[in-house]
C-alpha cells in the first residue's frame, strides 16, 4: 500500500516475486495500458528488458529482440506486453487475464518501471515491499518454530515407546542413551539420508543439528514418522524393517507435499495465461 494506492504482489515463495505494473501505472494515469505501452516502446526500456532476459532466461529469443531494438525510437514503433512475450518468449513480464487481470513484472523490472513513473514513487514501493517481505519472513519463521515444536512433542511419544518396548530393565542411563540415539539416527537416515554424526562432519561450521535446518515439509514428515515408528515398535517390528518402511513413507509424503505446492504454482501460472 503506497499512499492509498494498492499494488498487488504475486509471490512464489522465493525472491522472484511479480508486481502489478497495472497498479503502478495508476499512479500516473487511469489509462494504465497506454502508460505501460509508452514505457515499453522506449529504447532504454527495451535495452533493459533485453539484458534482464538474456541474464535470467535461457529460452529468450535474441534475434527477435534485436529486430525490436532496431525499430525502437521510430514514431511508428508500438510495443505491448503481449507482443513482447509472444515474440521473444520473455519470462520477466506476465499478462494475467480475466476480470481482475493485468500486467505483472519481476521485481527487478517493476522497480525500473516505477522509477520511470516517478523516482519518489519507486522509493515508496521499495520501502513497502521490504516491509511486506519482512512480515512474510516473520510469519514463515513462526510457522517453522510451530512445526519444530510439534515434532518435539511427537518425539516424546516416540521415546516412550522405545523405553517401554526396546530398553530392557536394569540398563544404565548411558546404555539407554545409545538406544535413543540409534533410533533418532534411524529416523534421520530415513528422512535426511544421513545420521547426526555424518551431518556434523559435513557441516562443521553450523551450530545445532540436522533437524534444526529441516524444511517445513521435512518437519511435518518427521512428526508423522515419529508417531508411526512408535506404532511399529509396539507392533514388534525390527529396526531394519522399520527403517525401510519409514524411508518409503518419507519419500511418499515429501513427494505428496511437493506436488501439492507445485499444483498451487501451476494454478498461478494458469491464471497468468501462461
Rosetta blueprint (number, residue, H / E / L):
1 X L
2 X E
3 X L
4 X L
5 X E
6 X L
7 X L
8 X L
9 X E
10 X E
11 X L
12 X L
13 X L
14 X L
15 X L
16 X L
17 X L
18 X E
19 X E
20 X E
21 X H
22 X H
23 X H
24 X H
25 X H
26 X L
27 X L
28 X L
29 X L
30 X L
31 X L
32 X H
33 X H
34 X H
35 X H
36 X H
37 X H
38 X H
39 X H
40 X H
41 X L
42 X L
43 X H
44 X H
45 X H
46 X H
47 X H
48 X H
49 X H
50 X H
51 X H
52 X H
53 X H
54 X H
55 X H
56 X H
57 X L
58 X L
59 X L
60 X L
61 X L
62 X H
63 X H
64 X H
65 X H
66 X H
67 X H
68 X H
69 X H
70 X H
71 X H
72 X L
73 X L
74 X L
75 X L
76 X L
77 X L
78 X L
79 X L
80 X L
81 X H
82 X H
83 X H
84 X H
85 X H
86 X H
87 X H
88 X H
89 X L
90 X L
91 X L
92 X L
93 X E
94 X E
95 X E
96 X E
97 X L
98 X L
99 X L
100 X L
101 X L
102 X E
103 X E
104 X E
105 X E
106 X E
107 X H
108 X H
109 X H
110 X H
111 X H
112 X H
113 X H
114 X H
115 X H
116 X H
117 X H
118 X L
119 X H
120 X H
121 X H
122 X H
123 X H
124 X H
125 X H
126 X H
127 X H
128 X H
129 X H
130 X H
131 X H
132 X H
133 X H
134 X H
135 X H
136 X H
137 X H
138 X H
139 X H
140 X H
141 X H
142 X H
143 X H
144 X H
145 X H
146 X H
147 X H
148 X H
149 X H
150 X H
151 X H
152 X H
153 X H
154 X H
155 X H
156 X H
157 X H
158 X H
159 X H
160 X H
161 X H
162 X H
163 X H
164 X H
165 X H
166 X L
167 X L
168 X L
169 X L
170 X L
171 X L
172 X L
173 X H
174 X H
175 X H
176 X H
177 X H
178 X H
179 X H
180 X H
181 X H
182 X H
183 X H
184 X H
185 X H
186 X H
187 X H
188 X H
189 X H
190 X H
191 X H
192 X H
193 X L
194 X L
195 X L
196 X H
197 X H
198 X H
199 X H
200 X H
201 X H
202 X H
203 X L
204 X L
205 X L
206 X L
207 X L
208 X L
209 X L
210 X H
211 X H
212 X H
213 X H
214 X L
215 X L
216 X H
217 X H
218 X H
219 X H
220 X H
221 X H
222 X H
223 X H
224 X H
225 X H
226 X H
227 X H
228 X H
229 X H
230 X H
231 X H
232 X H
233 X H
234 X H
235 X L
236 X L
237 X L
238 X L
239 X H
240 X H
241 X H
242 X H
243 X H
244 X H
245 X H
246 X H
247 X H
248 X H
249 X H
250 X H
251 X H
252 X H
253 X H
254 X H
255 X H
256 X H
257 X H
258 X H
259 X H
260 X H
261 X H
262 X H
263 X H
264 X H
265 X H
266 X H
267 X H
268 X H
269 X H
270 X H
271 X H
272 X H
273 X L
274 X L
